[in-house]
């Protein structure tokens, strides 16, 4: 088989870009060898791969500014990358782009306990933010399942949540300010060490913008006092719809747990084999956790367990020790990895009204039968953020396409019942063509007009979020094959 002959113009352009980037970055911060750039060819949506032209690893905001200025002058697309844990293809490169990774930017810059904030570089991992303050009795609330690895940069890009978002909110509720670099290299500060900035809510615009508007290099995050205590209760049910109805009744009762997590039988079986958390073998499992003093915890759990008993649980078990609580949460946090040990899967991320849980779970079961693909459900039930895991065989021709079609139907279902396409994973490339399902043309036009202002040449994170047919006229160059 003959190797394709490299295009001289492409090679010359790459050489020029590498030369300019190497002049402003340390030698080991510019990666352009084709074998080494393959480390950046995909994120956690591994079904799609495309090595970038170049990858760079700056260590300061100034270096990020220099990189973006050069790419802006050269007309080179830039794909920002945190830790590469995006499940929606949010950091997938194009063949003509520069990957800008912030992994080396992981310092704590300032900690202020009196005003309850911490300022960090955005390459710092989620869990290590809490690690920097927990000895002094504080913590950072958002806790995605990938918190051991995911970066604050990606959390801001996708507005990530986690198991405890029911009480504490998602990233946007815990983000106070950012330092961001525009595509032309300009450095701007938005928000800061205060609860609300005056004027336009630009911070709300940036959080969840998926790298479309700028590259966030520093973040000021809200930190909270650790609660006096916390205790989960484990509930097992012989039907997923009954478990969903129990969630609805808990929310209706006005009780505010810190978390309500749901797992169905396929996830329970895989997780128990993997983590050995002592889960009951049932059709559906809820983990409900409350916080406060011992008296507060007892009162809240009494109410929650009273509600649960009305739904005839097959198991109802309060944690009796810190070790038992840790085991319960280890099982939930291990769910995605445990499922990955037994099958290829695609993890969805749709959000629905809590009252629609029973109906949506029933319909997902029907779609599973129609498509002939098994589904494992694990999600943040308290705020309706669902994560169905569709199992498929990546080596079987047509199975991926079948999986994607089923996933699209599930996401359409979420929108039909009054929900939305994404809760915390973002749109990326996975859902960009479904944006027409949720948004009218005028809505998409308004969103794209915002990007026009921040990134007039549409060089930041190309081919993401906006349907290609809607954004084609705005893009300055064709999108390379993915």
C-alpha positions as CSV (number, residue, x, y, z in Angstrom):
1,X,0.0,0.0,0.0
2,X,1.5,3.3,-1.1
3,X,1.7,6.1,1.5
4,X,0.1,9.4,0.6
5,X,2.4,12.1,-0.5
6,X,2.4,15.0,2.0
7,X,1.0,18.3,0.6
8,X,4.0,20.7,0.4
9,X,1.8,23.7,1.4
10,X,0.5,21.8,4.5
11,X,4.1,20.8,5.5
12,X,5.3,24.4,5.0
13,X,2.5,25.8,7.1
14,X,3.1,23.3,9.9
15,X,6.8,24.1,9.9
16,X,6.1,27.8,10.1
17,X,3.6,27.4,13.0
18,X,6.0,25.0,14.9
19,X,8.8,27.5,14.5
20,X,6.8,30.4,15.8
21,X,5.4,28.4,18.7
22,X,8.9,27.1,19.6
23,X,10.1,30.7,19.9
24,X,7.6,31.5,22.7
25,X,7.5,28.1,24.6
26,X,10.1,25.8,26.1
27,X,11.3,23.0,23.7
28,X,9.4,20.3,25.6
29,X,6.1,22.2,25.4
30,X,5.7,21.9,21.6
31,X,4.8,18.5,20.4
32,X,4.7,18.0,16.6
33,X,6.1,14.6,15.9
34,X,3.2,12.6,14.3
35,X,3.8,9.6,16.7
36,X,3.6,11.9,19.8
37,X,0.6,13.9,18.7
38,X,-1.4,10.7,18.6
39,X,-1.6,10.9,22.4
40,X,-4.1,13.8,21.8
41,X,-6.1,12.3,18.9
42,X,-9.3,11.8,21.1
43,X,-10.8,12.4,24.5
44,X,-13.0,10.0,26.4
45,X,-15.4,9.8,23.4
46,X,-12.9,7.3,21.9
47,X,-15.1,6.3,18.9
48,X,-13.7,9.3,17.0
49,X,-10.0,10.0,16.5
50,X,-8.0,12.6,14.6
51,X,-4.4,13.5,15.5
52,X,-3.8,17.3,15.7
53,X,-1.2,19.2,13.6
54,X,0.6,20.3,16.8
55,X,0.0,20.1,20.6
56,X,1.3,22.7,23.0
57,X,1.6,22.6,26.8
58,X,2.0,26.1,28.2
59,X,2.6,26.7,31.9
60,X,1.5,30.3,32.3
61,X,-1.3,32.7,31.1
62,X,1.4,34.7,29.2
63,X,2.4,31.6,27.3
64,X,-1.3,30.8,26.5
65,X,-1.6,34.4,25.2
66,X,1.4,34.0,23.0
67,X,0.1,30.7,21.6
68,X,-3.3,32.2,20.8
69,X,-1.9,35.3,19.3
70,X,0.3,33.3,16.9
71,X,-2.5,30.9,15.9
72,X,-4.8,33.9,15.4
73,X,-2.2,35.6,13.1
74,X,-1.7,32.3,11.2
75,X,-5.4,31.4,11.0
76,X,-4.9,28.1,12.8
77,X,-7.8,26.6,14.7
78,X,-7.2,25.9,18.4
79,X,-8.7,23.2,20.5
80,X,-8.4,23.8,24.3
81,X,-7.9,20.6,26.4
82,X,-8.0,20.0,30.1
83,X,-7.5,16.4,31.1
84,X,-9.2,14.9,28.1
85,X,-12.0,13.3,30.1
86,X,-14.8,14.8,27.9
87,X,-17.5,12.2,27.1
88,X,-19.0,14.4,24.3
89,X,-15.9,14.9,22.1
90,X,-15.4,18.3,23.5
91,X,-11.6,18.1,23.0
92,X,-11.5,16.2,19.7
93,X,-8.9,17.7,17.4
94,X,-9.1,18.5,13.7
95,X,-6.2,17.6,11.5
96,X,-5.2,21.3,11.0
97,X,-5.5,22.4,14.6
98,X,-3.3,23.2,17.6
99,X,-4.2,21.4,20.8
100,X,-3.7,23.7,23.7
101,X,-3.4,21.6,26.9
102,X,-3.4,23.2,30.3
103,X,-2.2,20.2,32.2
104,X,1.0,21.9,33.4
105,X,-1.0,24.9,34.8
106,X,-1.9,23.3,38.2
107,X,-0.8,25.7,40.9
108,X,-2.8,27.1,43.8
109,X,-2.4,30.9,43.5
110,X,-4.4,32.2,46.5
111,X,-6.5,30.8,49.4
112,X,-8.7,33.1,51.4
113,X,-10.7,31.3,54.2
114,X,-12.2,34.5,55.5
115,X,-13.9,35.2,52.2
116,X,-14.2,31.5,51.3
117,X,-12.5,31.3,48.0
118,X,-9.5,29.6,46.3
119,X,-7.8,30.8,43.1
120,X,-6.2,28.1,41.0
121,X,-4.7,27.5,37.6
122,X,-7.3,25.6,35.6
123,X,-5.1,22.6,34.8
124,X,-5.6,21.6,38.5
125,X,-7.7,18.5,39.0
126,X,-11.1,18.8,40.6
127,X,-10.3,16.6,43.6
128,X,-7.0,18.3,44.3
129,X,-8.9,21.6,44.9
130,X,-10.5,20.1,47.9
131,X,-7.2,18.5,48.8
132,X,-5.6,21.9,49.1
133,X,-8.1,23.1,51.7
134,X,-9.6,20.1,53.5
135,X,-7.1,20.1,56.4
136,X,-8.4,23.5,57.3
137,X,-12.0,22.3,57.3
138,X,-13.1,23.4,53.8
139,X,-14.1,21.7,50.5
140,X,-15.0,22.4,46.9
141,X,-18.5,21.2,46.2
142,X,-18.8,20.0,42.5
143,X,-17.7,16.4,42.4
144,X,-17.9,14.8,38.9
145,X,-17.4,11.0,38.9
146,X,-14.1,11.7,37.1
147,X,-13.0,14.2,39.8
148,X,-9.7,12.3,40.4
149,X,-8.6,13.2,36.8
150,X,-10.8,15.9,35.3
151,X,-9.4,19.5,35.2
152,X,-11.1,22.6,36.4
153,X,-10.7,24.0,32.9
154,X,-13.0,21.2,31.6
155,X,-15.4,21.6,34.5
156,X,-15.9,25.2,33.6
157,X,-16.1,24.5,29.9
158,X,-18.9,21.9,30.4
159,X,-20.5,23.3,33.6
160,X,-19.8,20.0,35.3
161,X,-21.9,18.8,38.3
162,X,-21.6,15.6,40.2
163,X,-23.4,13.5,42.9
164,X,-23.7,16.4,45.4
165,X,-25.0,19.0,42.9
166,X,-28.6,18.6,44.2
167,X,-27.7,20.7,47.3
168,X,-24.6,22.6,46.2
169,X,-25.3,23.2,42.5
170,X,-23.0,22.7,39.6
171,X,-19.8,24.6,38.5
172,X,-21.6,27.8,37.7
173,X,-22.9,28.0,41.2
174,X,-19.4,27.7,42.7
175,X,-17.4,29.8,40.2
176,X,-16.7,33.4,41.2
177,X,-14.3,34.6,38.6
178,X,-12.0,33.7,35.7
179,X,-8.9,34.9,33.9
180,X,-9.5,34.2,30.2
181,X,-7.4,34.6,27.1
182,X,-9.2,35.6,23.9
183,X,-8.4,34.1,20.5
184,X,-6.3,37.2,19.6
185,X,-4.2,36.8,22.8
186,X,-5.9,39.5,24.8
187,X,-6.1,38.6,28.6
188,X,-9.3,39.6,30.4
189,X,-10.5,39.2,34.0
190,X,-14.2,38.4,34.5
191,X,-15.8,38.3,38.0
192,X,-13.5,37.9,41.0
193,X,-13.4,37.3,44.7
194,X,-17.0,38.4,45.4
195,X,-20.4,36.8,45.0
196,X,-21.8,38.8,42.1
197,X,-20.1,41.1,39.7
198,X,-21.9,44.3,38.4
199,X,-23.1,44.6,34.9
200,X,-23.6,41.8,32.3
201,X,-23.4,38.2,33.6
202,X,-20.3,37.4,31.5
203,X,-19.3,34.7,33.9
204,X,-22.5,32.9,33.3
205,X,-21.8,33.1,29.6
206,X,-18.3,31.7,29.9
207,X,-19.2,28.8,32.2
208,X,-20.6,26.0,29.9
209,X,-19.4,27.7,26.7
210,X,-17.2,24.6,25.8
211,X,-14.1,26.5,24.8
212,X,-16.0,28.5,22.1
213,X,-15.2,31.9,23.5
214,X,-11.8,31.8,25.1
215,X,-9.3,29.8,27.1
216,X,-9.7,30.0,30.9
217,X,-6.3,29.9,32.6
218,X,-7.2,30.8,36.2
219,X,-10.4,30.3,38.2
220,X,-11.6,31.8,41.5
221,X,-13.7,29.1,43.2
222,X,-16.1,29.2,46.1
223,X,-15.0,26.9,49.0
224,X,-17.3,25.9,51.8
225,X,-17.0,24.7,55.4
226,X,-17.2,21.0,55.7
227,X,-20.6,19.9,57.2
228,X,-20.6,18.5,60.7
229,X,-21.4,15.1,59.3
230,X,-23.0,13.2,56.5
231,X,-24.7,9.8,56.2
232,X,-26.1,7.9,53.2
233,X,-29.0,5.4,53.1
234,X,-29.2,2.6,50.6
235,X,-32.6,1.7,49.1
236,X,-33.3,-1.3,46.9
237,X,-36.4,-1.7,44.7
238,X,-37.7,-4.4,42.5
239,X,-38.7,-2.0,39.8
240,X,-36.9,1.0,38.2
241,X,-40.1,3.0,37.8
242,X,-40.9,2.5,41.5
243,X,-37.5,3.9,42.4
244,X,-38.1,6.8,40.1
245,X,-41.4,7.5,41.9
246,X,-39.7,7.4,45.2
247,X,-37.3,10.1,44.1
248,X,-40.2,12.2,43.0
249,X,-41.9,11.8,46.3
250,X,-38.8,12.7,48.3
251,X,-38.4,16.0,46.3
252,X,-42.1,16.7,46.6
253,X,-41.9,16.4,50.4
254,X,-39.5,19.4,50.6
255,X,-36.6,17.4,52.0
256,X,-33.2,18.5,50.5
257,X,-30.7,15.7,50.6
258,X,-27.2,16.5,49.5
259,X,-27.5,13.7,46.8
260,X,-29.9,11.2,45.3
261,X,-28.1,8.7,43.0
262,X,-29.8,6.0,40.9
263,X,-28.4,2.7,39.6
264,X,-30.2,-0.1,37.8
265,X,-29.5,-3.9,37.8
266,X,-26.9,-4.0,35.1
267,X,-24.9,-1.2,36.8
268,X,-25.4,-2.8,40.2
269,X,-24.1,-6.2,39.1
270,X,-21.0,-4.7,37.3
271,X,-20.2,-2.3,40.2
272,X,-20.6,-4.9,42.9
273,X,-18.2,-7.3,41.0
274,X,-15.8,-4.4,40.6
275,X,-15.9,-2.5,43.9
276,X,-17.6,-5.0,46.3
277,X,-19.6,-2.3,48.1
278,X,-22.1,-4.7,49.5
279,X,-25.0,-3.6,47.2
280,X,-28.2,-5.7,47.2
281,X,-29.0,-7.5,43.9
282,X,-32.2,-5.8,42.9
283,X,-33.7,-4.0,39.9
284,X,-32.9,-0.5,41.1
285,X,-30.8,1.2,43.8
286,X,-31.0,4.6,45.3
287,X,-28.3,6.2,47.4
288,X,-29.7,9.2,49.4
289,X,-27.3,11.2,51.5
290,X,-28.0,14.0,54.0
291,X,-25.7,16.3,55.9
292,X,-25.7,18.3,59.2
293,X,-25.5,17.6,62.9
294,X,-26.5,14.1,64.2
295,X,-29.9,15.4,65.1
296,X,-30.5,16.9,61.7
297,X,-29.3,13.8,59.9
298,X,-31.5,11.6,62.0
299,X,-34.6,13.8,61.4
300,X,-34.0,14.0,57.6
301,X,-33.3,10.3,57.2
302,X,-36.4,9.4,59.3
303,X,-38.6,11.4,56.8
304,X,-36.8,9.9,53.8
305,X,-37.1,6.3,55.0
306,X,-40.8,6.8,55.8
307,X,-41.3,7.9,52.2
308,X,-39.3,5.0,51.0
309,X,-41.3,2.4,52.9
310,X,-44.4,3.6,51.1
311,X,-42.8,2.2,47.9
312,X,-42.1,-1.3,49.4
313,X,-38.3,-1.4,49.1
314,X,-36.6,-4.8,49.1
315,X,-33.7,-3.3,51.1
316,X,-33.5,-0.1,53.3
317,X,-30.1,0.3,55.0
318,X,-28.6,3.3,56.8
319,X,-24.8,3.6,56.9
320,X,-23.5,2.9,60.4
321,X,-19.9,4.0,60.0
322,X,-17.6,6.1,58.0
323,X,-16.2,3.0,56.4
324,X,-19.6,1.8,55.3
325,X,-20.4,5.3,53.9
326,X,-17.1,5.3,51.9
327,X,-17.9,1.8,50.5
328,X,-21.4,3.0,49.4
329,X,-19.9,5.9,47.5
330,X,-17.0,3.9,46.1
331,X,-19.5,1.7,44.4
332,X,-21.3,4.7,42.8
333,X,-18.1,6.5,41.8
334,X,-16.8,3.3,40.2
335,X,-19.9,2.7,38.0
336,X,-18.5,4.0,34.7
337,X,-15.2,2.1,35.1
338,X,-17.0,-1.1,36.2
339,X,-19.3,-1.0,33.1
340,X,-16.3,-0.4,30.9
341,X,-14.7,-3.7,32.1
342,X,-17.6,-5.8,30.7
343,X,-18.6,-3.9,27.5
344,X,-18.0,-1.0,25.2
345,X,-20.6,1.6,26.0
346,X,-21.7,5.1,25.1
347,X,-22.5,7.4,28.1
348,X,-25.3,9.8,27.5
349,X,-26.1,13.0,29.4
350,X,-29.7,14.2,29.2
351,X,-31.6,16.2,31.8
352,X,-35.3,15.8,32.6
353,X,-37.9,17.1,35.1
354,X,-37.7,14.8,38.2
355,X,-41.5,14.1,37.8
356,X,-40.8,12.5,34.4
357,X,-38.4,9.9,35.8
358,X,-40.8,6.9,35.8
359,X,-42.0,7.6,32.3
360,X,-38.5,8.2,30.9
361,X,-37.1,5.0,32.5
362,X,-40.0,3.0,31.1
363,X,-39.4,4.4,27.6
364,X,-35.6,3.8,27.7
365,X,-36.5,0.2,28.5
366,X,-38.7,0.1,25.4
367,X,-36.0,1.6,23.2
368,X,-33.6,-1.0,24.5
369,X,-35.9,-3.7,23.3
370,X,-36.5,-2.0,20.0
371,X,-32.8,-1.5,19.2
372,X,-31.6,-4.8,20.7
373,X,-29.0,-3.0,22.8
374,X,-28.8,-3.3,26.6
375,X,-28.8,-0.2,28.7
376,X,-27.4,0.5,32.2
377,X,-28.8,3.5,34.0
378,X,-26.8,5.5,36.5
379,X,-27.5,9.1,37.2
380,X,-28.0,12.0,39.5
381,X,-31.7,11.4,40.2
382,X,-32.2,14.4,42.5
383,X,-31.9,16.9,39.7
384,X,-32.9,14.7,36.8
385,X,-29.4,14.5,35.2
386,X,-29.5,11.1,33.5
387,X,-26.5,9.0,32.3
388,X,-27.8,6.0,30.4
389,X,-25.0,3.7,29.3
390,X,-25.8,2.0,26.0
391,X,-23.8,-1.2,25.6
392,X,-22.5,-2.1,22.2
393,X,-19.7,-4.1,20.4
394,X,-17.2,-1.7,18.9
395,X,-15.8,-4.6,16.8
396,X,-19.2,-5.4,15.3
397,X,-19.9,-3.6,12.0
398,X,-22.9,-1.2,12.4
399,X,-23.2,-1.5,16.2
400,X,-21.7,1.9,16.8
401,X,-24.1,3.5,14.4
402,X,-27.0,1.6,16.0
403,X,-25.9,2.8,19.4
404,X,-25.7,6.4,18.2
405,X,-29.2,6.2,16.7
406,X,-30.6,4.9,20.0
407,X,-28.8,7.6,21.9
408,X,-30.3,10.3,19.7
409,X,-33.8,8.9,20.4
410,X,-33.1,9.0,24.2
411,X,-31.9,12.6,24.0
412,X,-35.0,13.5,21.9
413,X,-37.1,12.0,24.6
414,X,-35.4,14.1,27.3
415,X,-36.3,17.3,25.3
416,X,-39.9,16.0,24.6
417,X,-40.6,15.8,28.4
418,X,-39.3,19.3,29.0
419,X,-35.7,18.6,29.7
420,X,-32.5,19.3,27.7
421,X,-29.7,17.7,25.7
422,X,-27.1,18.0,28.3
423,X,-26.6,18.4,32.1
424,X,-22.9,18.4,32.5
425,X,-21.1,16.6,29.7
426,X,-21.7,19.4,27.2
427,X,-22.6,19.2,23.5
428,X,-19.2,18.7,21.9
429,X,-19.5,16.8,18.6
430,X,-21.8,14.1,20.1
431,X,-24.9,16.2,20.2
432,X,-24.2,19.1,17.9
433,X,-26.6,17.9,15.2
434,X,-29.3,17.4,17.8
435,X,-29.2,21.1,18.7
436,X,-32.0,21.6,16.2
437,X,-34.2,19.4,18.4
438,X,-33.9,21.8,21.4
439,X,-33.4,25.1,19.7
440,X,-35.3,27.0,17.0
441,X,-33.1,28.6,14.2
442,X,-33.5,32.0,15.9
443,X,-32.2,30.6,19.1
444,X,-29.1,29.1,17.4
445,X,-28.5,32.3,15.6
446,X,-28.5,34.3,18.8
447,X,-25.9,31.8,20.3
448,X,-23.7,32.0,17.2
449,X,-23.9,35.8,17.2
450,X,-22.2,35.7,20.7
451,X,-19.4,33.6,19.3
452,X,-19.0,36.0,16.5
453,X,-18.1,38.7,19.0
454,X,-15.6,36.7,21.1
455,X,-14.1,34.7,18.2
456,X,-14.9,36.4,14.8
457,X,-12.8,34.0,12.8
458,X,-14.4,30.9,14.5
459,X,-11.0,29.4,15.2
460,X,-11.7,28.2,18.8
461,X,-12.8,24.6,19.2
462,X,-14.0,24.1,15.6
463,X,-16.8,21.7,14.7
464,X,-18.3,21.6,18.2
465,X,-21.7,22.6,19.7
466,X,-23.3,24.2,16.7
467,X,-24.8,22.1,13.9
468,X,-22.5,22.2,10.8
469,X,-25.4,23.2,8.5
470,X,-26.2,26.2,10.7
471,X,-22.6,27.4,11.2
472,X,-21.2,26.7,7.8
473,X,-21.5,30.3,6.6
474,X,-19.5,31.5,9.6
475,X,-16.6,29.1,9.5
476,X,-13.6,30.5,7.7
477,X,-12.3,27.1,6.5
478,X,-13.7,23.6,5.9
479,X,-13.7,21.2,8.8
480,X,-11.1,18.4,8.5
481,X,-12.4,14.9,8.5
482,X,-13.0,13.5,12.0
